[in-house]
Amino acid sequence: MEINSASENLQVIRTLMERSALYRRTLSPIMFYVGTLGLLAAAAGILLGIEPLPEFAALWLGTAVVAVAGAFLIARLQALKDKESFWSAPTRRVAQALALPLAGGLLISVLVASAPGVGVRWAFILPNVLFYACAVYSAGFFMPRAVQKFAWGFFALGVGGACLMPTVLPEPTAKADHALMGFFFGVLHLAFGVYLRLTEQRKTAA
């Protein structure tokens, strides 16, 4: 049994190494897609004046659902294009790495948004940022190294924001909180997508 397990792990590692280029090509459009959704959600929240925490949470959790569904669709289309099996052992490993942190973030988000007397939007924002960073970092073990660096940056900015926000904005507004979510889930993803695209073009040119 142990021999079979070791053989399976070696095969997964070999497949992941062979598909590193595929994952890198897939990541770039996913980052552009998620980043665009993040900016659109932030703009909608600001323009529509969405302020109460339940409505704030509903907007961003709904955006997250659409983002995850779209990301899987993009990955699926890329797999079909490259004639690769989508739900392979490496893909399952990536999904398993993402599942627990994302589930933890979702659970805390729902509890915070539905708890009576809790009205601080930062109680929703910070756990989502940190749990998301942990999910990306875990998945980064099966992806290009840049993914883990992105996760560390995401996490550090989240912690830094939590420390600085009381000083910078003693009384945060809904517009500022939407803009903050737009920065994390919009601007940072678009910037990482640009980085992936540029480095991929350099490798292709070389």
ZADO-1210 file (C-alpha; in nm, 4 decimals, padded with zeros to 6 digits):
<atoms>
<atom x="00.0000" y="00.0000" z="00.0000" code="MET" pos="1"/>
<atom x="00.2833" y="00.2426" z="00.0932" code="GLU" pos="2"/>
<atom x="00.4643" y="00.1596" z="-00.2324" code="ILE" pos="3"/>
<atom x="00.1517" y="00.2421" z="-00.4311" code="ASN" pos="4"/>
<atom x="00.1066" y="00.5692" z="-00.2408" code="SER" pos="5"/>
<atom x="00.4681" y="00.6709" z="-00.3004" code="ALA" pos="6"/>
<atom x="00.4350" y="00.5846" z="-00.6687" code="SER" pos="7"/>
<atom x="00.1191" y="00.7951" z="-00.6950" code="GLU" pos="8"/>
<atom x="00.2884" y="01.0903" z="-00.5234" code="ASN" pos="9"/>
<atom x="00.5855" y="01.0695" z="-00.7601" code="LEU" pos="10"/>
<atom x="00.3502" y="01.0609" z="-01.0570" code="GLN" pos="11"/>
<atom x="00.1646" y="01.3665" z="-00.9255" code="VAL" pos="12"/>
<atom x="00.4916" y="01.5565" z="-00.8767" code="ILE" pos="13"/>
<atom x="00.6083" y="01.4616" z="-01.2258" code="ARG" pos="14"/>
<atom x="00.2792" y="01.5712" z="-01.3778" code="THR" pos="15"/>
<atom x="00.2865" y="01.9002" z="-01.1887" code="LEU" pos="16"/>
<atom x="00.6367" y="01.9719" z="-01.3176" code="MET" pos="17"/>
<atom x="00.5307" y="01.8896" z="-01.6721" code="GLU" pos="18"/>
<atom x="00.2265" y="02.1157" z="-01.6432" code="ARG" pos="19"/>
<atom x="00.3957" y="02.4146" z="-01.4804" code="SER" pos="20"/>
<atom x="00.3821" y="02.6046" z="-01.8099" code="ALA" pos="21"/>
<atom x="00.0138" y="02.5156" z="-01.8524" code="LEU" pos="22"/>
<atom x="-00.0700" y="02.6393" z="-01.5021" code="TYR" pos="23"/>
<atom x="00.1226" y="02.9599" z="-01.5644" code="ARG" pos="24"/>
<atom x="-00.0710" y="03.0266" z="-01.8874" code="ARG" pos="25"/>
<atom x="-00.3968" y="02.9557" z="-01.7068" code="THR" pos="26"/>
<atom x="-00.3156" y="03.1733" z="-01.4070" code="LEU" pos="27"/>
<atom x="-00.2732" y="03.4925" z="-01.6066" code="SER" pos="28"/>
<atom x="-00.6262" y="03.5045" z="-01.7543" code="PRO" pos="29"/>
<atom x="-00.7697" y="03.3916" z="-01.4195" code="ILE" pos="30"/>
<atom x="-00.5970" y="03.6815" z="-01.2449" code="MET" pos="31"/>
<atom x="-00.7253" y="03.9264" z="-01.5067" code="PHE" pos="32"/>
<atom x="-01.0765" y="03.7849" z="-01.4697" code="TYR" pos="33"/>
<atom x="-01.0789" y="03.7937" z="-01.0893" code="VAL" pos="34"/>
<atom x="-00.9180" y="04.1379" z="-01.0815" code="GLY" pos="35"/>
<atom x="-01.1743" y="04.2801" z="-01.3219" code="THR" pos="36"/>
<atom x="-01.4592" y="04.1360" z="-01.1155" code="LEU" pos="37"/>
<atom x="-01.3067" y="04.2834" z="-00.8009" code="GLY" pos="38"/>
<atom x="-01.2919" y="04.6317" z="-00.9517" code="LEU" pos="39"/>
<atom x="-01.6469" y="04.6046" z="-01.0873" code="LEU" pos="40"/>
<atom x="-01.7784" y="04.4931" z="-00.7478" code="ALA" pos="41"/>
<atom x="-01.5987" y="04.7805" z="-00.5755" code="ALA" pos="42"/>
<atom x="-01.7395" y="05.0286" z="-00.8272" code="ALA" pos="43"/>
<atom x="-02.0903" y="04.8853" z="-00.7841" code="ALA" pos="44"/>
<atom x="-02.0673" y="04.9050" z="-00.4061" code="GLY" pos="45"/>
<atom x="-01.9530" y="05.2672" z="-00.4170" code="ILE" pos="46"/>
<atom x="-02.1996" y="05.3836" z="-00.6829" code="LEU" pos="47"/>
<atom x="-02.4955" y="05.2038" z="-00.5250" code="LEU" pos="48"/>
<atom x="-02.4048" y="05.3228" z="-00.1765" code="GLY" pos="49"/>
<atom x="-02.4017" y="04.9725" z="-00.0267" code="ILE" pos="50"/>
<atom x="-02.3185" y="05.0335" z="00.3400" code="GLU" pos="51"/>
<atom x="-02.4868" y="04.7906" z="00.5870" code="PRO" pos="52"/>
<atom x="-02.2674" y="04.4908" z="00.6616" code="LEU" pos="53"/>
<atom x="-02.5171" y="04.2226" z="00.5438" code="PRO" pos="54"/>
<atom x="-02.5532" y="04.3915" z="00.2032" code="GLU" pos="55"/>
<atom x="-02.1783" y="04.4572" z="00.1900" code="PHE" pos="56"/>
<atom x="-02.1108" y="04.0887" z="00.2603" code="ALA" pos="57"/>
<atom x="-02.3729" y="03.9724" z="00.0104" code="ALA" pos="58"/>
<atom x="-02.2126" y="04.1785" z="-00.2668" code="LEU" pos="59"/>
<atom x="-01.8627" y="04.0491" z="-00.2055" code="TRP" pos="60"/>
<atom x="-01.9550" y="03.6868" z="-00.1325" code="LEU" pos="61"/>
<atom x="-02.1639" y="03.6852" z="-00.4507" code="GLY" pos="62"/>
<atom x="-01.8671" y="03.8249" z="-00.6391" code="THR" pos="63"/>
<atom x="-01.6487" y="03.5518" z="-00.4900" code="ALA" pos="64"/>
<atom x="-01.8871" y="03.2801" z="-00.6108" code="VAL" pos="65"/>
<atom x="-01.8845" y="03.4227" z="-00.9632" code="VAL" pos="66"/>
<atom x="-01.5051" y="03.4552" z="-00.9501" code="ALA" pos="67"/>
<atom x="-01.4521" y="03.0928" z="-00.8436" code="VAL" pos="68"/>
<atom x="-01.6966" y="02.9624" z="-01.1050" code="ALA" pos="69"/>
<atom x="-01.5308" y="03.1677" z="-01.3773" code="GLY" pos="70"/>
<atom x="-01.1818" y="03.0610" z="-01.2691" code="ALA" pos="71"/>
<atom x="-01.2781" y="02.6941" z="-01.2948" code="PHE" pos="72"/>
<atom x="-01.4322" y="02.7579" z="-01.6360" code="LEU" pos="73"/>
<atom x="-01.1138" y="02.9277" z="-01.7589" code="ILE" pos="74"/>
<atom x="-00.9043" y="02.6391" z="-01.6262" code="ALA" pos="75"/>
<atom x="-01.1376" y="02.3907" z="-01.7924" code="ARG" pos="76"/>
<atom x="-01.1187" y="02.5665" z="-02.1295" code="LEU" pos="77"/>
<atom x="-00.7383" y="02.5820" z="-02.1080" code="GLN" pos="78"/>
<atom x="-00.7241" y="02.2105" z="-02.0284" code="ALA" pos="79"/>
<atom x="-00.9429" y="02.1292" z="-02.3276" code="LEU" pos="80"/>
<atom x="-00.7291" y="02.3528" z="-02.5492" code="LYS" pos="81"/>
<atom x="-00.4131" y="02.1711" z="-02.4399" code="ASP" pos="82"/>
<atom x="-00.5881" y="01.8308" z="-02.4539" code="LYS" pos="83"/>
<atom x="-00.5307" y="01.7748" z="-02.0841" code="GLU" pos="84"/>
<atom x="-00.7578" y="01.6038" z="-01.8341" code="SER" pos="85"/>
<atom x="-00.9168" y="01.8693" z="-01.6112" code="PHE" pos="86"/>
<atom x="-00.9980" y="01.6741" z="-01.2945" code="TRP" pos="87"/>
<atom x="-00.6623" y="01.5005" z="-01.2742" code="SER" pos="88"/>
<atom x="-00.4696" y="01.4072" z="-00.9590" code="ALA" pos="89"/>
<atom x="-00.2706" y="01.7364" z="-00.9626" code="PRO" pos="90"/>
<atom x="-00.5909" y="01.9376" z="-01.0073" code="THR" pos="91"/>
<atom x="-00.7456" y="01.7552" z="-00.7125" code="ARG" pos="92"/>
<atom x="-00.4420" y="01.8415" z="-00.5011" code="ARG" pos="93"/>
<atom x="-00.4763" y="02.2098" z="-00.5883" code="VAL" pos="94"/>
<atom x="-00.8506" y="02.2032" z="-00.5123" code="ALA" pos="95"/>
<atom x="-00.7875" y="02.0322" z="-00.1779" code="GLN" pos="96"/>
<atom x="-00.5243" y="02.2929" z="-00.0866" code="ALA" pos="97"/>
<atom x="-00.7701" y="02.5737" z="-00.1611" code="LEU" pos="98"/>
<atom x="-01.0778" y="02.4168" z="-00.0034" code="ALA" pos="99"/>
<atom x="-01.0140" y="02.4401" z="00.3724" code="LEU" pos="100"/>
<atom x="-00.8892" y="02.8040" z="00.3941" code="PRO" pos="101"/>
<atom x="-01.1637" y="02.9238" z="00.1588" code="LEU" pos="102"/>
<atom x="-01.4253" y="02.7338" z="00.3606" code="ALA" pos="103"/>
<atom x="-01.2900" y="02.8911" z="00.6803" code="GLY" pos="104"/>
<atom x="-01.3086" y="03.2390" z="00.5311" code="GLY" pos="105"/>
<atom x="-01.6622" y="03.1769" z="00.4085" code="LEU" pos="106"/>
<atom x="-01.7788" y="03.0484" z="00.7464" code="LEU" pos="107"/>
<atom x="-01.6377" y="03.3462" z="00.9370" code="ILE" pos="108"/>
<atom x="-01.7795" y="03.5862" z="00.6768" code="SER" pos="109"/>
<atom x="-02.1292" y="03.4434" z="00.7118" code="VAL" pos="110"/>
<atom x="-02.1103" y="03.4434" z="01.0927" code="LEU" pos="111"/>
<atom x="-01.9851" y="03.8023" z="01.1065" code="VAL" pos="112"/>
<atom x="-02.2424" y="03.9269" z="00.8559" code="ALA" pos="113"/>
<atom x="-02.5320" y="03.7571" z="01.0333" code="SER" pos="114"/>
<atom x="-02.4308" y="03.8157" z="01.3963" code="ALA" pos="115"/>
<atom x="-02.6515" y="04.0691" z="01.5762" code="PRO" pos="116"/>
<atom x="-02.4730" y="04.3866" z="01.6797" code="GLY" pos="117"/>
<atom x="-02.1707" y="04.3356" z="01.4534" code="VAL" pos="118"/>
<atom x="-02.1482" y="04.6269" z="01.2146" code="GLY" pos="119"/>
<atom x="-01.7760" y="04.6719" z="01.1517" code="VAL" pos="120"/>
<atom x="-01.7012" y="04.5912" z="00.7892" code="ARG" pos="121"/>
<atom x="-01.3366" y="04.5295" z="00.8761" code="TRP" pos="122"/>
<atom x="-01.4498" y="04.2239" z="01.0707" code="ALA" pos="123"/>
<atom x="-01.5581" y="04.0904" z="00.7319" code="PHE" pos="124"/>
<atom x="-01.2724" y="04.2243" z="00.5188" code="ILE" pos="125"/>
<atom x="-00.9697" y="04.1110" z="00.7208" code="LEU" pos="126"/>
<atom x="-01.0606" y="03.7402" z="00.7599" code="PRO" pos="127"/>
<atom x="-01.1396" y="03.7201" z="00.3889" code="ASN" pos="128"/>
<atom x="-00.8046" y="03.8732" z="00.2944" code="VAL" pos="129"/>
<atom x="-00.6036" y="03.6527" z="00.5315" code="LEU" pos="130"/>
<atom x="-00.7865" y="03.3266" z="00.4599" code="PHE" pos="131"/>
<atom x="-00.7641" y="03.3932" z="00.0868" code="TYR" pos="132"/>
<atom x="-00.3900" y="03.4517" z="00.1174" code="ALA" pos="133"/>
<atom x="-00.3552" y="03.1220" z="00.3059" code="CYS" pos="134"/>
<atom x="-00.5545" y="02.9400" z="00.0371" code="ALA" pos="135"/>
<atom x="-00.3393" y="03.0809" z="-00.2427" code="VAL" pos="136"/>
<atom x="-00.0220" y="03.0008" z="-00.0500" code="TYR" pos="137"/>
<atom x="-00.1316" y="02.6385" z="00.0007" code="SER" pos="138"/>
<atom x="-00.2173" y="02.5999" z="-00.3665" code="ALA" pos="139"/>
<atom x="00.1191" y="02.7575" z="-00.4493" code="GLY" pos="140"/>
<atom x="00.2947" y="02.4360" z="-00.3484" code="PHE" pos="141"/>
<atom x="00.1562" y="02.2862" z="-00.6698" code="PHE" pos="142"/>
<atom x="00.2028" y="02.5929" z="-00.8905" code="MET" pos="143"/>
<atom x="00.4793" y="02.8303" z="-01.0022" code="PRO" pos="144"/>
<atom x="00.6784" y="02.9801" z="-00.7123" code="ARG" pos="145"/>
<atom x="00.5501" y="03.3300" z="-00.7896" code="ALA" pos="146"/>
<atom x="00.2079" y="03.2266" z="-00.6560" code="VAL" pos="147"/>
<atom x="00.3414" y="03.1849" z="-00.3023" code="GLN" pos="148"/>
<atom x="00.5181" y="03.5209" z="-00.3222" code="LYS" pos="149"/>
<atom x="00.1878" y="03.6760" z="-00.4295" code="PHE" pos="150"/>
<atom x="00.0181" y="03.5116" z="-00.1302" code="ALA" pos="151"/>
<atom x="00.2812" y="03.6432" z="00.1109" code="TRP" pos="152"/>
<atom x="00.2414" y="03.9941" z="-00.0299" code="GLY" pos="153"/>
<atom x="-00.1362" y="03.9679" z="-00.0065" code="PHE" pos="154"/>
<atom x="-00.1142" y="03.8518" z="00.3566" code="PHE" pos="155"/>
<atom x="00.1387" y="04.1190" z="00.4545" code="ALA" pos="156"/>
<atom x="-00.0701" y="04.3964" z="00.3020" code="LEU" pos="157"/>
<atom x="-00.3761" y="04.2658" z="00.4848" code="GLY" pos="158"/>
<atom x="-00.1994" y="04.2696" z="00.8213" code="VAL" pos="159"/>
<atom x="-00.0446" y="04.6063" z="00.7447" code="GLY" pos="160"/>
<atom x="-00.3809" y="04.7469" z="00.6490" code="GLY" pos="161"/>
<atom x="-00.5358" y="04.6190" z="00.9722" code="ALA" pos="162"/>
<atom x="-00.2651" y="04.7978" z="01.1719" code="CYS" pos="163"/>
<atom x="-00.2721" y="05.1242" z="00.9781" code="LEU" pos="164"/>
<atom x="-00.6421" y="05.1689" z="00.9077" code="MET" pos="165"/>
<atom x="-00.7346" y="05.2909" z="01.2589" code="PRO" pos="166"/>
<atom x="-00.4766" y="05.5683" z="01.2177" code="THR" pos="167"/>
<atom x="-00.5388" y="05.6531" z="00.8529" code="VAL" pos="168"/>
<atom x="-00.9190" y="05.6266" z="00.8719" code="LEU" pos="169"/>
<atom x="-01.0398" y="05.6478" z="01.2345" code="PRO" pos="170"/>
<atom x="-01.3979" y="05.6368" z="01.1043" code="GLU" pos="171"/>
<atom x="-01.3910" y="05.4255" z="00.7863" code="PRO" pos="172"/>
<atom x="-01.6659" y="05.4821" z="00.5343" code="THR" pos="173"/>
<atom x="-01.8416" y="05.2290" z="00.3144" code="ALA" pos="174"/>
<atom x="-01.6765" y="05.3826" z="00.0085" code="LYS" pos="175"/>
<atom x="-01.3319" y="05.3357" z="00.1620" code="ALA" pos="176"/>
<atom x="-01.4086" y="04.9738" z="00.2523" code="ASP" pos="177"/>
<atom x="-01.5329" y="04.8946" z="-00.0983" code="HIS" pos="178"/>
<atom x="-01.2229" y="05.0621" z="-00.2388" code="ALA" pos="179"/>
<atom x="-01.0091" y="04.8516" z="-00.0054" code="LEU" pos="180"/>
<atom x="-01.1726" y="04.5303" z="-00.1244" code="MET" pos="181"/>
<atom x="-01.1268" y="04.6537" z="-00.4802" code="GLY" pos="182"/>
<atom x="-00.7569" y="04.7038" z="-00.4094" code="PHE" pos="183"/>
<atom x="-00.7067" y="04.3535" z="-00.2697" code="PHE" pos="184"/>
<atom x="-00.9306" y="04.1572" z="-00.5049" code="PHE" pos="185"/>
<atom x="-00.9037" y="04.3896" z="-00.8038" code="GLY" pos="186"/>
<atom x="-00.5799" y="04.5848" z="-00.8331" code="VAL" pos="187"/>
<atom x="-00.3493" y="04.3226" z="-00.6809" code="LEU" pos="188"/>
<atom x="-00.4878" y="04.0457" z="-00.9036" code="HIS" pos="189"/>
<atom x="-00.4587" y="04.2579" z="-01.2164" code="LEU" pos="190"/>
<atom x="-00.1012" y="04.3501" z="-01.1238" code="ALA" pos="191"/>
<atom x="-00.0116" y="03.9846" z="-01.0699" code="PHE" pos="192"/>
<atom x="-00.1774" y="03.8940" z="-01.4003" code="GLY" pos="193"/>
<atom x="00.0357" y="04.1545" z="-01.5780" code="VAL" pos="194"/>
<atom x="00.3469" y="04.0156" z="-01.4089" code="TYR" pos="195"/>
<atom x="00.2628" y="03.6614" z="-01.5189" code="LEU" pos="196"/>
<atom x="00.1913" y="03.7745" z="-01.8736" code="ARG" pos="197"/>
<atom x="00.5184" y="03.9704" z="-01.9033" code="LEU" pos="198"/>
<atom x="00.7353" y="03.6946" z="-01.7592" code="THR" pos="199"/>
<atom x="00.5657" y="03.4382" z="-01.9834" code="GLU" pos="200"/>
<atom x="00.6376" y="03.6540" z="-02.2894" code="GLN" pos="201"/>
<atom x="01.0032" y="03.6839" z="-02.1863" code="ARG" pos="202"/>
<atom x="01.0310" y="03.3076" z="-02.1557" code="LYS" pos="203"/>
<atom x="00.8651" y="03.2576" z="-02.4935" code="THR" pos="204"/>
<atom x="01.0972" y="03.5108" z="-02.6561" code="ALA" pos="205"/>
<atom x="01.4021" y="03.3433" z="-02.5016" code="ALA" pos="206"/>
</atoms>
